[in-house]
């Protein structure tokens, strides 16, 4: 079982920056991937950015060039540096981790952290 705890959300003005953190704990050896998703009211939860164990990264088109995902494997932590924030970036941001063992995939979610961007 993997537990994920996010932090770093808050209120920021448009054009500002925030950094989200997510710490993973529990009885795992390695995590195949760690990612950030977001969900605005009345909308589906969408992938924002992901980083794989091999270092490969993926971003949604809407945040490319503004957001940066990074991972500290020694600390089991993933970060999301968000710059040039826009009102439409406001959402609950969720951390996700995928563990692979015994030829199976296990996905875990954090509780979410609110990001509000004022115009």
Helices and strands as residue ranges (DSSP letters): E 2-7, E 10-13, E 18-26, E 33-39, E 46-52, E 57-59, E 67-72, G 73-75, E 77-82, G 87-89, E 91-101, E 104-109, E 113-118
